Amino acid sequence: MIIAFSVTPLGAGANVGRAVAEAVRIVRASGLPNHTDAMFTTVEGEWDEVMGVVKQATDAVIAVAPRCSLVLKADIRPGVTDAMTAKVATIERYLAHE
């Protein structure tokens, strides 16, 4: 499964970077394949491990903010691994042939 998620502190002031960085640190420490960009962090693995990482990242934000927003998008395909890079590789192949 691949989950793209965004966790944003609310009610903790304008500077949310430190709390978001702590959430990303948790994802990276998980050892699961992941990627962070300006909008989302994407993580790949089995349901329980991915959802556990999302929960830990959310808990880290809640520890420093009275409220948070969590946005999730999931691609659930049992038995598929390395989809995070395979999907991008497929698009790159199509782009290379244009």
N, CA, C and O atoms as CSV, one atom per row, in Angstrom:
chain,resi,resn,atom,element,x,y,z
A,1,MET,N,N,0.837,-1.173,0.000
A,1,MET,CA,C,0.000,0.000,0.000
A,1,MET,C,C,0.878,1.229,0.000
A,1,MET,O,O,1.955,1.251,0.595
A,2,ILE,N,N,0.395,2.249,-0.680
A,2,ILE,CA,C,1.062,3.552,-0.675
A,2,ILE,C,C,0.085,4.546,-0.062
A,2,ILE,O,O,-1.091,4.585,-0.425
A,3,ILE,N,N,0.587,5.345,0.867
A,3,ILE,CA,C,-0.223,6.430,1.424
A,3,ILE,C,C,0.538,7.729,1.239
A,3,ILE,O,O,1.713,7.840,1.588
A,4,ALA,N,N,-0.160,8.708,0.682
A,4,ALA,CA,C,0.324,10.085,0.666
A,4,ALA,C,C,-0.456,10.800,1.758
A,4,ALA,O,O,-1.685,10.752,1.791
A,5,PHE,N,N,0.265,11.458,2.646
A,5,PHE,CA,C,-0.443,12.141,3.725
A,5,PHE,C,C,0.196,13.473,4.052
A,5,PHE,O,O,1.378,13.712,3.805
A,6,SER,N,N,-0.627,14.320,4.612
A,6,SER,CA,C,-0.191,15.630,5.071
A,6,SER,C,C,-0.761,15.831,6.457
A,6,SER,O,O,-1.964,15.680,6.668
A,7,VAL,N,N,0.089,16.168,7.393
A,7,VAL,CA,C,-0.357,16.452,8.753
A,7,VAL,C,C,0.094,17.876,9.084
A,7,VAL,O,O,1.277,18.206,8.998
A,8,THR,N,N,-0.878,18.708,9.464
A,8,THR,CA,C,-0.604,20.124,9.679
A,8,THR,C,C,-1.064,20.547,11.064
A,8,THR,O,O,-2.220,20.329,11.428
A,9,PRO,N,N,-0.171,21.150,11.837
A,9,PRO,CA,C,-0.565,21.657,13.149
A,9,PRO,C,C,-1.534,22.840,12.995
A,9,PRO,O,O,-1.355,23.686,12.119
A,10,LEU,N,N,-2.533,22.888,13.833
A,10,LEU,CA,C,-3.474,24.008,13.850
A,10,LEU,C,C,-3.488,24.614,15.253
A,10,LEU,O,O,-3.439,23.897,16.253
A,11,GLY,N,N,-3.556,25.912,15.308
A,11,GLY,CA,C,-3.641,26.591,16.598
A,11,GLY,C,C,-2.321,26.707,17.319
A,11,GLY,O,O,-2.291,26.962,18.523
A,12,ALA,N,N,-1.221,26.522,16.596
A,12,ALA,CA,C,0.100,26.594,17.235
A,12,ALA,C,C,0.927,27.747,16.681
A,12,ALA,O,O,2.146,27.776,16.850
A,13,GLY,N,N,0.274,28.688,16.029
A,13,GLY,CA,C,0.985,29.824,15.458
A,13,GLY,C,C,1.306,29.603,13.993
A,13,GLY,O,O,0.949,28.582,13.404
A,14,ALA,N,N,1.984,30.577,13.421
A,14,ALA,CA,C,2.264,30.566,11.980
A,14,ALA,C,C,3.429,29.657,11.602
A,14,ALA,O,O,3.478,29.159,10.477
A,15,ASN,N,N,4.355,29.433,12.509
A,15,ASN,CA,C,5.541,28.628,12.198
A,15,ASN,C,C,5.274,27.163,12.535
A,15,ASN,O,O,5.352,26.760,13.696
A,16,VAL,N,N,4.957,26.372,11.508
A,16,VAL,CA,C,4.633,24.958,11.717
A,16,VAL,C,C,5.764,24.030,11.289
A,16,VAL,O,O,5.658,22.811,11.424
A,17,GLY,N,N,6.840,24.607,10.774
A,17,GLY,CA,C,7.930,23.807,10.215
A,17,GLY,C,C,8.538,22.808,11.176
A,17,GLY,O,O,8.807,21.669,10.792
A,18,ARG,N,N,8.759,23.205,12.412
A,18,ARG,CA,C,9.390,22.301,13.379
A,18,ARG,C,C,8.524,21.076,13.656
A,18,ARG,O,O,9.036,19.959,13.731
A,19,ALA,N,N,7.224,21.277,13.807
A,19,ALA,CA,C,6.315,20.154,14.068
A,19,ALA,C,C,6.221,19.238,12.851
A,19,ALA,O,O,6.205,18.016,12.997
A,20,VAL,N,N,6.159,19.813,11.664
A,20,VAL,CA,C,6.107,19.001,10.446
A,20,VAL,C,C,7.416,18.226,10.276
A,20,VAL,O,O,7.403,17.063,9.870
A,21,ALA,N,N,8.537,18.863,10.583
A,21,ALA,CA,C,9.834,18.182,10.488
A,21,ALA,C,C,9.887,16.974,11.424
A,21,ALA,O,O,10.456,15.940,11.072
A,22,GLU,N,N,9.307,17.100,12.594
A,22,GLU,CA,C,9.287,15.965,13.528
A,22,GLU,C,C,8.454,14.824,12.963
A,22,GLU,O,O,8.821,13.659,13.114
A,23,ALA,N,N,7.338,15.143,12.314
A,23,ALA,CA,C,6.516,14.110,11.681
A,23,ALA,C,C,7.301,13.410,10.568
A,23,ALA,O,O,7.254,12.185,10.449
A,24,VAL,N,N,8.011,14.177,9.764
A,24,VAL,CA,C,8.822,13.597,8.681
A,24,VAL,C,C,9.958,12.758,9.261
A,24,VAL,O,O,10.296,11.710,8.710
A,25,ARG,N,N,10.541,13.203,10.355
A,25,ARG,CA,C,11.618,12.432,11.012
A,25,ARG,C,C,11.112,11.038,11.410
A,25,ARG,O,O,11.830,10.048,11.268
A,26,ILE,N,N,9.892,10.973,11.899
A,26,ILE,CA,C,9.296,9.691,12.289
A,26,ILE,C,C,9.126,8.793,11.070
A,26,ILE,O,O,9.424,7.600,11.130
A,27,VAL,N,N,8.652,9.359,9.969
A,27,VAL,CA,C,8.495,8.575,8.738
A,27,VAL,C,C,9.846,8.030,8.284
A,27,VAL,O,O,9.964,6.844,7.977
A,28,ARG,N,N,10.846,8.873,8.243
A,28,ARG,CA,C,12.170,8.438,7.785
A,28,ARG,C,C,12.777,7.393,8.702
A,28,ARG,O,O,13.452,6.476,8.233
A,29,ALA,N,N,12.548,7.517,10.000
A,29,ALA,CA,C,13.087,6.548,10.957
A,29,ALA,C,C,12.382,5.200,10.858
A,29,ALA,O,O,12.899,4.200,11.354
A,30,SER,N,N,11.214,5.158,10.226
A,30,SER,CA,C,10.455,3.907,10.126
A,30,SER,C,C,11.162,2.862,9.270
A,30,SER,O,O,10.915,1.666,9.425
A,31,GLY,N,N,12.030,3.299,8.378
A,31,GLY,CA,C,12.700,2.370,7.479
A,31,GLY,C,C,11.872,2.007,6.259
A,31,GLY,O,O,12.353,1.292,5.380
A,32,LEU,N,N,10.641,2.485,6.188
A,32,LEU,CA,C,9.791,2.218,5.027
A,32,LEU,C,C,10.186,3.158,3.881
A,32,LEU,O,O,10.649,4.271,4.128
A,33,PRO,N,N,10.006,2.719,2.635
A,33,PRO,CA,C,10.254,3.621,1.516
A,33,PRO,C,C,9.364,4.862,1.657
A,33,PRO,O,O,8.171,4.746,1.935
A,34,ASN,N,N,9.947,6.036,1.465
A,34,ASN,CA,C,9.175,7.260,1.625
A,34,ASN,C,C,9.750,8.379,0.773
A,34,ASN,O,O,10.886,8.317,0.305
A,35,HIS,N,N,8.941,9.388,0.590
A,35,HIS,CA,C,9.332,10.571,-0.169
A,35,HIS,C,C,8.537,11.752,0.370
A,35,HIS,O,O,7.331,11.640,0.592
A,36,THR,N,N,9.200,12.876,0.581
A,36,THR,CA,C,8.527,14.081,1.039
A,36,THR,C,C,8.707,15.172,-0.001
A,36,THR,O,O,9.808,15.399,-0.502
A,37,ASP,N,N,7.591,15.854,-0.321
A,37,ASP,CA,C,7.670,17.018,-1.200
A,37,ASP,C,C,6.956,18.180,-0.506
A,37,ASP,O,O,6.654,18.091,0.684
A,38,ALA,N,N,6.688,19.239,-1.211
A,38,ALA,CA,C,6.114,20.431,-0.596
A,38,ALA,C,C,4.692,20.238,-0.075
A,38,ALA,O,O,4.234,21.003,0.775
A,39,MET,N,N,3.996,19.227,-0.575
A,39,MET,CA,C,2.591,19.043,-0.205
A,39,MET,C,C,2.303,17.812,0.646
A,39,MET,O,O,1.451,17.856,1.534
A,40,PHE,N,N,3.010,16.712,0.380
A,40,PHE,CA,C,2.705,15.436,1.029
A,40,PHE,C,C,3.973,14.662,1.344
A,40,PHE,O,O,5.038,14.911,0.780
A,41,THR,N,N,3.826,13.722,2.259
A,41,THR,CA,C,4.825,12.689,2.467
A,41,THR,C,C,4.177,11.381,2.030
A,41,THR,O,O,3.058,11.063,2.434
A,42,THR,N,N,4.885,10.635,1.207
A,42,THR,CA,C,4.391,9.360,0.699
A,42,THR,C,C,5.196,8.257,1.357
A,42,THR,O,O,6.419,8.349,1.465
A,43,VAL,N,N,4.511,7.219,1.794
A,43,VAL,CA,C,5.171,6.094,2.451
A,43,VAL,C,C,4.544,4.799,1.931
A,43,VAL,O,O,3.344,4.743,1.665
A,44,GLU,N,N,5.376,3.756,1.790
A,44,GLU,CA,C,4.917,2.488,1.236
A,44,GLU,C,C,5.240,1.338,2.172
A,44,GLU,O,O,6.318,1.285,2.765
A,45,GLY,N,N,4.289,0.416,2.297
A,45,GLY,CA,C,4.495,-0.770,3.125
A,45,GLY,C,C,3.176,-1.486,3.322
A,45,GLY,O,O,2.203,-1.234,2.610
A,46,GLU,N,N,3.155,-2.374,4.287
A,46,GLU,CA,C,1.931,-3.090,4.629
A,46,GLU,C,C,0.995,-2.167,5.417
A,46,GLU,O,O,1.437,-1.219,6.066
A,47,TRP,N,N,-0.306,-2.464,5.345
A,47,TRP,CA,C,-1.336,-1.620,5.954
A,47,TRP,C,C,-0.990,-1.211,7.392
A,47,TRP,O,O,-0.936,-0.022,7.705
A,48,ASP,N,N,-0.756,-2.198,8.259
A,48,ASP,CA,C,-0.545,-1.898,9.680
A,48,ASP,C,C,0.693,-1.054,9.917
A,48,ASP,O,O,0.671,-0.155,10.757
A,49,GLU,N,N,1.779,-1.325,9.190
A,49,GLU,CA,C,2.996,-0.555,9.424
A,49,GLU,C,C,2.862,0.869,8.886
A,49,GLU,O,O,3.325,1.813,9.526
A,50,VAL,N,N,2.239,1.035,7.725
A,50,VAL,CA,C,2.059,2.373,7.163
A,50,VAL,C,C,1.115,3.200,8.039
A,50,VAL,O,O,1.403,4.354,8.356
A,51,MET,N,N,0.003,2.609,8.420
A,51,MET,CA,C,-0.947,3.340,9.262
A,51,MET,C,C,-0.348,3.648,10.629
A,51,MET,O,O,-0.656,4.682,11.223
A,52,GLY,N,N,0.504,2.762,11.130
A,52,GLY,CA,C,1.198,3.023,12.390
A,52,GLY,C,C,2.122,4.222,12.296
A,52,GLY,O,O,2.211,5.020,13.229
A,53,VAL,N,N,2.809,4.351,11.168
A,53,VAL,CA,C,3.705,5.497,10.958
A,53,VAL,C,C,2.891,6.784,10.861
A,53,VAL,O,O,3.277,7.807,11.427
A,54,VAL,N,N,1.779,6.738,10.153
A,54,VAL,CA,C,0.913,7.919,10.047
A,54,VAL,C,C,0.407,8.328,11.435
A,54,VAL,O,O,0.368,9.515,11.760
A,55,LYS,N,N,0.027,7.358,12.237
A,55,LYS,CA,C,-0.435,7.659,13.599
A,55,LYS,C,C,0.682,8.281,14.438
A,55,LYS,O,O,0.455,9.267,15.139
A,56,GLN,N,N,1.877,7.716,14.369
A,56,GLN,CA,C,2.998,8.268,15.134
A,56,GLN,C,C,3.316,9.696,14.692
A,56,GLN,O,O,3.584,10.559,15.528
A,57,ALA,N,N,3.286,9.946,13.389
A,57,ALA,CA,C,3.556,11.291,12.868
A,57,ALA,C,C,2.478,12.269,13.336
A,57,ALA,O,O,2.778,13.406,13.702
A,58,THR,N,N,1.231,11.822,13.321
A,58,THR,CA,C,0.131,12.664,13.787
A,58,THR,C,C,0.253,12.929,15.286
A,58,THR,O,O,0.037,14.054,15.739
A,59,ASP,N,N,0.595,11.911,16.044
A,59,ASP,CA,C,0.783,12.082,17.491
A,59,ASP,C,C,1.888,13.087,17.792
A,59,ASP,O,O,1.783,13.847,18.755
A,60,ALA,N,N,2.943,13.104,16.987
A,60,ALA,CA,C,4.036,14.054,17.193
A,60,ALA,C,C,3.554,15.490,16.994
A,60,ALA,O,O,3.979,16.394,17.713
A,61,VAL,N,N,2.684,15.695,16.037
A,61,VAL,CA,C,2.138,17.037,15.803
A,61,VAL,C,C,1.179,17.428,16.927
A,61,VAL,O,O,1.218,18.555,17.420
A,62,ILE,N,N,0.325,16.499,17.324
A,62,ILE,CA,C,-0.624,16.767,18.420
A,62,ILE,C,C,0.107,17.074,19.725
A,62,ILE,O,O,-0.440,17.759,20.589
A,63,ALA,N,N,1.317,16.584,19.878
A,63,ALA,CA,C,2.085,16.846,21.098
A,63,ALA,C,C,2.462,18.328,21.218
A,63,ALA,O,O,2.732,18.803,22.321
A,64,VAL,N,N,2.484,19.056,20.109
A,64,VAL,CA,C,2.899,20.463,20.153
A,64,VAL,C,C,1.812,21.425,19.668
A,64,VAL,O,O,2.017,22.639,19.666
A,65,ALA,N,N,0.677,20.899,19.263
A,65,ALA,CA,C,-0.419,21.747,18.787
A,65,ALA,C,C,-1.736,21.233,19.368
A,65,ALA,O,O,-1.897,20.028,19.562
A,66,PRO,N,N,-2.663,22.122,19.643
A,66,PRO,CA,C,-3.928,21.679,20.226
A,66,PRO,C,C,-4.840,20.943,19.243
A,66,PRO,O,O,-5.821,20.313,19.639
A,67,ARG,N,N,-4.496,21.034,17.949
A,67,ARG,CA,C,-5.337,20.439,16.911
A,67,ARG,C,C,-4.478,20.220,15.679
A,67,ARG,O,O,-3.482,20.914,15.478
A,68,CYS,N,N,-4.870,19.239,14.840
A,68,CYS,CA,C,-4.145,19.073,13.579
A,68,CYS,C,C,-5.097,18.632,12.480
A,68,CYS,O,O,-6.166,18.077,12.736
A,69,SER,N,N,-4.679,18.895,11.260
A,69,SER,CA,C,-5.408,18.450,10.082
A,69,SER,C,C,-4.622,17.303,9.468
A,69,SER,O,O,-3.408,17.400,9.287
A,70,LEU,N,N,-5.314,16.215,9.147
A,70,LEU,CA,C,-4.681,15.054,8.522
A,70,LEU,C,C,-5.409,14.758,7.215
A,70,LEU,O,O,-6.619,14.536,7.202
A,71,VAL,N,N,-4.655,14.758,6.117
A,71,VAL,CA,C,-5.198,14.424,4.802
A,71,VAL,C,C,-4.491,13.161,4.328
A,71,VAL,O,O,-3.263,13.090,4.351
A,72,LEU,N,N,-5.267,12.156,3.896
A,72,LEU,CA,C,-4.716,10.876,3.434
A,72,LEU,C,C,-5.232,10.528,2.044
A,72,LEU,O,O,-6.392,10.775,1.715
A,73,LYS,N,N,-4.363,9.958,1.248
A,73,LYS,CA,C,-4.771,9.333,-0.014
A,73,LYS,C,C,-4.032,8.014,-0.084
A,73,LYS,O,O,-2.815,7.978,0.098
A,74,ALA,N,N,-4.751,6.919,-0.348
A,74,ALA,CA,C,-4.144,5.591,-0.318
A,74,ALA,C,C,-4.365,4.842,-1.624
A,74,ALA,O,O,-5.419,4.952,-2.250
A,75,ASP,N,N,-3.355,4.082,-2.020
A,75,ASP,CA,C,-3.449,3.128,-3.130
A,75,ASP,C,C,-3.202,1.760,-2.507
A,75,ASP,O,O,-2.082,1.443,-2.105
A,76,ILE,N,N,-4.250,0.957,-2.430
A,76,ILE,CA,C,-4.175,-0.328,-1.735
A,76,ILE,C,C,-4.186,-1.438,-2.770
A,76,ILE,O,O,-5.207,-1.691,-3.409
A,77,ARG,N,N,-3.041,-2.104,-2.936
A,77,ARG,CA,C,-2.907,-3.217,-3.885
A,77,ARG,C,C,-2.125,-4.330,-3.205
A,77,ARG,O,O,-0.895,-4.351,-3.265
A,78,PRO,N,N,-2.827,-5.255,-2.560
A,78,PRO,CA,C,-2.153,-6.344,-1.850
A,78,PRO,C,C,-1.178,-7.086,-2.761
A,78,PRO,O,O,-1.477,-7.368,-3.921
A,79,GLY,N,N,-0.017,-7.390,-2.215
A,79,GLY,CA,C,0.990,-8.160,-2.940
A,79,GLY,C,C,1.916,-7.348,-3.815
A,79,GLY,O,O,2.904,-7.877,-4.323
A,80,VAL,N,N,1.619,-6.073,-4.003
A,80,VAL,CA,C,2.465,-5.234,-4.849
A,80,VAL,C,C,3.494,-4.530,-3.973
A,80,VAL,O,O,3.155,-3.949,-2.942
A,81,THR,N,N,4.752,-4.589,-4.396
A,81,THR,CA,C,5.814,-3.883,-3.688
A,81,THR,C,C,6.539,-2.964,-4.667
A,81,THR,O,O,6.457,-3.152,-5.880
A,82,ASP,N,N,7.230,-1.994,-4.147
A,82,ASP,CA,C,8.001,-1.022,-4.923
A,82,ASP,C,C,7.130,-0.235,-5.898
A,82,ASP,O,O,7.620,0.226,-6.929
A,83,ALA,N,N,5.860,-0.078,-5.587
A,83,ALA,CA,C,4.958,0.673,-6.464
A,83,ALA,C,C,5.303,2.152,-6.492
A,83,ALA,O,O,5.050,2.834,-7.485
A,84,MET,N,N,5.875,2.644,-5.415
A,84,MET,CA,C,6.212,4.063,-5.345
A,84,MET,C,C,7.158,4.459,-6.478
A,84,MET,O,O,6.980,5.511,-7.092
A,85,THR,N,N,8.142,3.643,-6.755
A,85,THR,CA,C,9.079,3.958,-7.833
A,85,THR,C,C,8.607,3.411,-9.176
A,85,THR,O,O,8.876,4.013,-10.216
A,86,ALA,N,N,7.911,2.287,-9.168
A,86,ALA,CA,C,7.452,1.681,-10.422
A,86,ALA,C,C,6.447,2.585,-11.136
A,86,ALA,O,O,6.485,2.700,-12.361
A,87,LYS,N,N,5.564,3.216,-10.396
A,87,LYS,CA,C,4.576,4.099,-11.018
A,87,LYS,C,C,5.255,5.269,-11.718
A,87,LYS,O,O,4.885,5.630,-12.836
A,88,VAL,N,N,6.233,5.853,-11.068
A,88,VAL,CA,C,6.953,6.977,-11.659
A,88,VAL,C,C,7.752,6.516,-12.878
A,88,VAL,O,O,7.812,7.222,-13.885
A,89,ALA,N,N,8.356,5.350,-12.789
A,89,ALA,CA,C,9.127,4.813,-13.919
A,89,ALA,C,C,8.242,4.601,-15.142
A,89,ALA,O,O,8.669,4.849,-16.270
A,90,THR,N,N,7.027,4.148,-14.927
A,90,THR,CA,C,6.089,3.957,-16.048
A,90,THR,C,C,5.799,5.286,-16.740
A,90,THR,O,O,5.826,5.362,-17.968
A,91,ILE,N,N,5.527,6.317,-15.975
A,91,ILE,CA,C,5.257,7.634,-16.548
A,91,ILE,C,C,6.469,8.154,-17.296
A,91,ILE,O,O,6.335,8.709,-18.386
A,92,GLU,N,N,7.662,7.977,-16.717
A,92,GLU,CA,C,8.885,8.429,-17.388
A,92,GLU,C,C,9.096,7.713,-18.712
A,92,GLU,O,O,9.567,8.324,-19.672
A,93,ARG,N,N,8.757,6.430,-18.782
A,93,ARG,CA,C,8.875,5.693,-20.046
A,93,ARG,C,C,7.948,6.300,-21.098
A,93,ARG,O,O,8.352,6.486,-22.246
A,94,TYR,N,N,6.717,6.607,-20.716
A,94,TYR,CA,C,5.781,7.221,-21.662
A,94,TYR,C,C,6.296,8.590,-22.116
A,94,TYR,O,O,6.216,8.922,-23.299
A,95,LEU,N,N,6.815,9.371,-21.196
A,95,LEU,CA,C,7.327,10.683,-21.547
A,95,LEU,C,C,8.534,10.608,-22.469
A,95,LEU,O,O,8.704,11.460,-23.341
A,96,ALA,N,N,9.367,9.601,-22.285
A,96,ALA,CA,C,10.568,9.447,-23.117
A,96,ALA,C,C,10.217,9.105,-24.566
A,96,ALA,O,O,11.023,9.339,-25.466
A,97,HIS,N,N,9.037,8.560,-24.797
A,97,HIS,CA,C,8.647,8.149,-26.153
A,97,HIS,C,C,7.851,9.223,-26.889
A,97,HIS,O,O,7.413,9.004,-28.018
A,98,GLU,N,N,7.668,10.354,-26.273
A,98,GLU,CA,C,6.914,11.429,-26.934
A,98,GLU,C,C,7.819,12.371,-27.663
A,98,GLU,O,O,7.349,13.331,-28.273
